[in-house]
Amino acid sequence: MGRTYSQDLRERVVDAAGATSRQQAAKRFGEGAATAVRWMTALATTGIVAARPQERAHRSKLDPHEAFLRGLIAMTEFRLAAIHAFHHWRSKIAMGSM
């Protein structure tokens, strides 16, 4: 994945490329010539050099199974509570308090 570039850098490279060559502008700002060419093409095509919007946030592969997993968690919590209550009851019997 490529790195992100500030809007300011994009505009400075495009301004410099308008006055000189794209390769010279890219070299001046320490960027690749292809980057300057791409930004100039975007400016000519769309009129802006802003970054394209990123893809939507990736969803978890478990999202379709959320209800099932929450059900398992609820059952597990119930089972743990039942085990805890059983051990508590058994310890009372073992101590002779019942």
Secondary structure, 3 states (H helix, E strand, C coil): CCCCCCHHHHHHHHHHHHHCCHHHHHHHCCCCHHHHHHHHHHHHHHCCCCCCCCCCCCCCCCHHHHHHHHHHHHHHHHHHHHHHHHHHHHHHHHCCCC
